[in-house]
């Protein structure tokens, strides 16, 4: 063997890697493997299962993660005598590790992670609850990992780092909130989840509406979504029920504590009483859609369109997100 190869100076990256604490090296290796192996699983997970992580716009969420990692690296690592590089790498490793520990049970036992639909949630509570719960859990887990980088003889310092980890995570909460509410509508992904619950409930009402349409051969009268609920699901309007909110498109602003009724679903009054041909459709029969309920909410460059239509050739009721089916003119929004 050529001994010259053994005597060559190591590269800068290898020198840095060799100086890292063993616990950081192991965690980084573990985090990389777990991140790639779990990526596909997380991508296919139900949105409701990880609602806290996906309640915000991805750019805001990335800024929040970066701020958290850097703050913990300084507060726990640098203040405890670690260098900046070692602190940042350890912070990344322990955050990935604690994230896996918190998320893995939901991936392994999804039956326990199924959320009850919330039709009028409080966005601020949705934001604070996960931040506080995960701060406490992560603070305890990461405290032990950070402390492992200190010699066993330094018991006082190891204990101090564990306490610092919990304090750091609690101190991150106001920082996180300040970052997450920077956009005027910070809960864009949460809006999508809430609206999917509302539309699922509205479709339950529309199943009863469809039965009436096919029985009478015409569209029955109703003035609003609330009228429709009152006719087919009156218990949904009882005190304490959130289902009244299905008559609105969710659009939460920075400090909203619930549905502010900014974007009510519109009812097609001209469609009331229209006759419907009740028959079974053939495969080559083109649908003739009449919109009954529709809504629009600004979202991105074009906005989001949702509604309910009836096929005049069959009497079947269906959902639609096509602006033409819902009667929106090309220059109307």
C-alpha positions as CSV (number, residue, x, y, z in Angstrom):
1,X,0.0,0.0,0.0
2,X,1.3,3.5,-0.8
3,X,1.9,5.2,2.5
4,X,1.8,8.5,0.8
5,X,-1.9,8.2,0.7
6,X,-2.1,7.8,4.4
7,X,0.1,10.9,5.1
8,X,-1.9,13.3,2.9
9,X,-3.5,16.1,4.8
10,X,-7.2,15.7,5.4
11,X,-9.6,18.1,3.7
12,X,-11.1,21.0,5.6
13,X,-14.6,19.4,5.8
14,X,-13.1,16.1,7.2
15,X,-11.2,18.1,9.8
16,X,-14.4,19.9,10.9
17,X,-16.4,16.6,10.9
18,X,-13.8,15.0,13.1
19,X,-14.1,17.8,15.7
20,X,-17.9,17.4,16.1
21,X,-19.1,15.7,19.2
22,X,-20.0,12.0,18.6
23,X,-23.6,12.6,19.6
24,X,-23.9,15.2,16.8
25,X,-22.4,13.0,14.2
26,X,-24.7,10.1,15.1
27,X,-27.7,12.3,15.1
28,X,-26.9,13.9,11.8
29,X,-26.5,10.5,10.2
30,X,-29.7,9.3,11.8
31,X,-31.6,12.5,10.7
32,X,-30.4,12.2,7.1
33,X,-31.5,8.6,6.8
34,X,-34.8,9.2,8.5
35,X,-35.5,12.4,6.6
36,X,-35.2,10.6,3.2
37,X,-37.0,7.4,4.3
38,X,-39.9,9.3,5.8
39,X,-40.2,11.9,3.0
40,X,-42.5,9.7,0.9
41,X,-44.6,8.7,3.9
42,X,-45.1,12.2,5.1
43,X,-45.9,13.4,1.5
44,X,-48.8,10.9,1.4
45,X,-50.0,11.5,4.9
46,X,-53.6,13.0,5.4
47,X,-53.5,16.8,5.7
48,X,-55.5,16.6,8.9
49,X,-53.0,14.4,10.6
50,X,-50.2,17.0,10.6
51,X,-52.4,20.0,10.6
52,X,-50.2,22.0,12.9
53,X,-47.1,21.7,10.7
54,X,-49.1,22.5,7.5
55,X,-51.3,25.4,8.8
56,X,-49.0,28.0,7.4
57,X,-47.5,29.1,4.1
58,X,-44.3,27.2,3.4
59,X,-42.2,30.3,3.1
60,X,-43.3,31.5,6.5
61,X,-42.8,28.1,7.9
62,X,-39.2,27.9,6.6
63,X,-38.4,31.3,8.1
64,X,-39.8,30.0,11.4
65,X,-37.7,26.8,11.3
66,X,-34.5,28.8,10.5
67,X,-35.1,31.2,13.3
68,X,-35.7,28.4,15.8
69,X,-32.6,26.5,14.8
70,X,-30.3,29.6,15.1
71,X,-31.9,30.8,18.3
72,X,-31.5,27.4,20.0
73,X,-27.9,27.1,18.7
74,X,-27.0,30.4,20.3
75,X,-29.1,30.1,23.5
76,X,-28.2,26.4,24.3
77,X,-24.9,25.8,22.5
78,X,-22.9,28.9,22.2
79,X,-23.8,30.1,25.7
80,X,-22.7,26.7,27.0
81,X,-19.3,26.9,25.5
82,X,-19.8,25.2,22.1
83,X,-18.6,26.9,19.0
84,X,-21.0,28.3,16.5
85,X,-20.5,25.6,13.9
86,X,-20.8,22.8,16.4
87,X,-23.9,24.5,17.9
88,X,-25.7,25.0,14.6
89,X,-25.0,21.4,13.4
90,X,-26.1,20.0,16.8
91,X,-29.2,22.2,16.7
92,X,-30.1,20.9,13.3
93,X,-29.5,17.3,14.4
94,X,-31.5,17.5,17.6
95,X,-34.4,19.4,16.0
96,X,-34.7,16.7,13.3
97,X,-34.5,14.0,15.9
98,X,-37.2,15.5,18.1
99,X,-39.4,16.2,15.1
100,X,-39.2,12.5,14.1
101,X,-39.9,11.5,17.7
102,X,-43.0,13.7,17.8
103,X,-44.3,12.8,14.3
104,X,-43.4,9.1,14.2
105,X,-46.3,8.0,16.5
106,X,-48.8,9.7,14.2
107,X,-47.3,7.9,11.2
108,X,-47.3,4.5,13.0
109,X,-50.8,4.9,14.5
110,X,-52.8,7.1,12.2
111,X,-56.1,5.9,13.8
112,X,-55.2,8.0,16.9
113,X,-54.3,11.0,14.9
114,X,-57.7,11.4,13.1
115,X,-59.0,14.9,13.9
116,X,-62.6,15.7,14.5
117,X,-63.7,18.3,11.9
118,X,-63.8,21.9,13.1
119,X,-66.0,24.1,11.1
120,X,-65.3,27.3,13.0
121,X,-61.9,26.9,14.7
122,X,-59.9,29.6,16.5
123,X,-56.8,30.1,14.3
124,X,-54.8,31.6,17.2
125,X,-55.5,28.6,19.5
126,X,-54.6,26.3,16.6
127,X,-51.3,28.1,16.4
128,X,-50.5,28.4,20.1
129,X,-51.4,24.8,21.2
130,X,-49.0,23.0,19.0
131,X,-46.2,25.5,19.7
132,X,-46.6,25.1,23.5
133,X,-47.0,21.3,23.5
134,X,-44.2,20.6,21.1
135,X,-41.9,23.2,22.8
136,X,-42.2,21.3,26.1
137,X,-41.8,17.8,24.5
138,X,-38.9,18.9,22.3
139,X,-37.3,20.9,25.1
140,X,-37.1,17.8,27.3
141,X,-35.9,15.5,24.5
142,X,-33.3,17.9,23.1
143,X,-32.0,18.8,26.6
144,X,-30.8,15.2,27.1
145,X,-29.1,15.2,23.7
146,X,-27.4,18.6,24.2
147,X,-26.3,17.4,27.7
148,X,-24.7,14.3,26.2
149,X,-22.0,16.5,24.6
150,X,-20.6,17.4,28.0
151,X,-18.4,15.0,30.1
152,X,-20.3,13.0,32.7
153,X,-18.1,14.5,35.4
154,X,-19.7,18.0,34.7
155,X,-23.0,17.1,36.2
156,X,-24.0,20.6,37.1
157,X,-23.4,21.8,33.5
158,X,-25.3,18.8,32.1
159,X,-28.3,19.7,34.3
160,X,-28.0,23.4,33.4
161,X,-28.1,22.6,29.6
162,X,-31.3,20.5,30.1
163,X,-32.9,23.5,31.8
164,X,-31.6,25.8,29.1
165,X,-33.1,23.6,26.4
166,X,-36.6,23.9,27.9
167,X,-36.3,27.7,28.5
168,X,-35.0,28.1,24.9
169,X,-38.0,26.3,23.5
170,X,-40.5,28.4,25.6
171,X,-38.6,31.6,24.6
172,X,-39.0,30.6,21.0
173,X,-42.8,30.7,21.2
174,X,-43.2,34.6,21.0
175,X,-40.4,34.6,18.3
176,X,-42.3,32.0,16.3
177,X,-45.6,33.8,16.6
178,X,-44.1,37.0,15.4
179,X,-42.7,35.3,12.3
180,X,-45.8,33.1,11.6
181,X,-48.2,36.0,11.6
182,X,-46.1,38.3,9.3
183,X,-48.4,37.7,6.2
184,X,-51.8,39.4,6.3
185,X,-53.4,35.9,5.9
186,X,-50.9,33.6,7.6
187,X,-53.2,30.5,7.9
188,X,-53.6,29.8,4.2
189,X,-53.1,26.1,4.4
190,X,-55.3,25.8,7.5
191,X,-58.0,27.6,5.4
192,X,-57.9,24.8,2.9
193,X,-58.3,22.1,5.6
194,X,-61.2,23.9,7.2
195,X,-62.9,24.5,3.8
196,X,-62.6,20.8,2.9
197,X,-64.4,20.0,6.2
198,X,-67.1,22.6,5.4
199,X,-67.6,21.3,1.9
200,X,-67.9,17.7,3.1
201,X,-70.7,18.9,5.5
202,X,-72.4,20.9,2.7
203,X,-72.4,17.9,0.5
204,X,-74.3,16.0,3.2
205,X,-77.0,18.7,3.0
206,X,-77.0,18.6,-0.8
207,X,-77.6,14.9,-0.8
208,X,-81.0,15.6,0.8
209,X,-81.5,18.5,-1.6
210,X,-80.8,16.1,-4.5
211,X,-83.5,13.8,-3.3
212,X,-86.0,16.7,-3.2
213,X,-85.0,17.8,-6.7
214,X,-85.4,14.3,-8.2
215,X,-88.7,13.8,-6.4
216,X,-90.2,17.1,-7.4
217,X,-88.6,17.6,-10.8
218,X,-87.6,21.1,-9.9
219,X,-85.2,23.1,-7.7
220,X,-86.8,23.9,-4.4
221,X,-86.8,27.4,-2.9
222,X,-84.1,28.5,-0.5
223,X,-82.6,31.9,0.2
224,X,-79.3,31.0,1.8
225,X,-77.1,28.2,2.9
226,X,-78.6,28.6,6.3
227,X,-82.1,28.1,4.9
228,X,-80.8,24.9,3.3
229,X,-79.4,23.7,6.6
230,X,-82.6,24.7,8.5
231,X,-84.7,22.6,6.0
232,X,-82.6,19.5,5.9
233,X,-80.3,19.5,9.0
234,X,-81.9,21.8,11.5
235,X,-79.9,20.4,14.4
236,X,-76.8,21.9,12.9
237,X,-78.0,25.4,13.8
238,X,-78.5,24.6,17.5
239,X,-76.5,26.6,20.0
240,X,-73.0,25.1,20.4
241,X,-72.9,23.8,16.8
242,X,-70.2,25.1,14.5
243,X,-71.8,23.9,11.3
244,X,-73.5,27.2,10.6
245,X,-70.0,28.2,9.3
246,X,-70.4,26.0,6.3
247,X,-72.1,28.9,4.6
248,X,-68.8,30.8,4.4
249,X,-65.5,30.6,2.6
250,X,-62.7,30.7,5.3
251,X,-60.2,33.5,4.9
252,X,-58.4,34.1,8.2
253,X,-56.5,37.3,8.8
254,X,-53.6,37.8,11.2
255,X,-55.5,38.1,14.6
256,X,-58.9,36.4,13.7
257,X,-60.3,34.2,16.5
258,X,-62.9,32.6,14.3
259,X,-65.1,32.9,11.1
260,X,-65.6,36.6,10.4
261,X,-68.2,36.1,7.7
262,X,-66.2,38.0,5.0
263,X,-67.0,35.6,2.1
264,X,-70.5,34.1,2.4
265,X,-71.5,31.5,-0.1
266,X,-74.0,33.0,-2.7
267,X,-77.2,31.3,-3.6
268,X,-78.6,31.4,-7.2
269,X,-82.0,32.9,-6.6
270,X,-82.8,32.8,-10.3
271,X,-82.4,29.1,-10.3
272,X,-85.1,28.5,-7.7
273,X,-88.1,26.6,-9.2
274,X,-86.2,25.7,-12.4
275,X,-87.5,22.4,-13.9
276,X,-85.2,19.4,-14.0
277,X,-85.4,16.4,-16.2
278,X,-85.2,13.4,-13.9
279,X,-83.6,10.4,-15.7
280,X,-80.5,8.3,-15.6
281,X,-77.6,9.7,-17.6
282,X,-76.0,7.8,-20.5
283,X,-72.3,7.8,-21.0
284,X,-72.6,10.1,-24.0
285,X,-75.0,12.6,-22.5
286,X,-73.4,16.0,-21.9
287,X,-74.3,17.6,-18.5
288,X,-76.3,20.8,-18.4
289,X,-75.2,22.4,-15.2
290,X,-76.9,25.1,-13.2
291,X,-75.1,26.5,-10.3
292,X,-77.0,26.6,-7.0
293,X,-74.4,27.7,-4.5
294,X,-71.0,29.4,-5.2
295,X,-68.2,31.2,-3.5
296,X,-65.0,33.1,-4.2
297,X,-62.1,34.0,-2.0
298,X,-58.9,35.8,-3.0
299,X,-56.1,33.2,-3.0
300,X,-53.0,33.6,-5.2
301,X,-53.1,35.1,-8.6
302,X,-56.6,33.8,-9.6
303,X,-58.4,33.1,-6.4
304,X,-60.4,30.0,-5.3
305,X,-63.8,29.2,-6.7
306,X,-66.1,26.6,-5.1
307,X,-69.7,25.7,-5.5
308,X,-72.6,23.3,-5.9
309,X,-74.3,22.6,-9.2
310,X,-77.3,20.6,-10.4
311,X,-77.4,18.8,-13.7
312,X,-80.7,19.8,-15.4
313,X,-80.6,16.6,-17.5
314,X,-80.6,14.2,-14.6
315,X,-81.3,16.0,-11.3
316,X,-78.0,14.9,-9.8
317,X,-76.1,17.5,-7.6
318,X,-72.3,17.8,-7.7
319,X,-69.5,20.0,-6.5
320,X,-67.5,22.2,-8.8
321,X,-64.4,24.5,-8.7
322,X,-64.8,25.6,-12.4
323,X,-65.5,29.3,-12.6
324,X,-67.5,28.9,-15.8
325,X,-69.7,26.1,-14.3
326,X,-70.3,28.5,-11.4
327,X,-71.3,31.4,-13.6
328,X,-68.3,33.7,-12.9
329,X,-67.5,35.9,-15.9
330,X,-63.9,35.9,-17.0
331,X,-63.5,39.6,-16.0
332,X,-65.7,39.5,-12.9
333,X,-63.0,38.8,-10.4
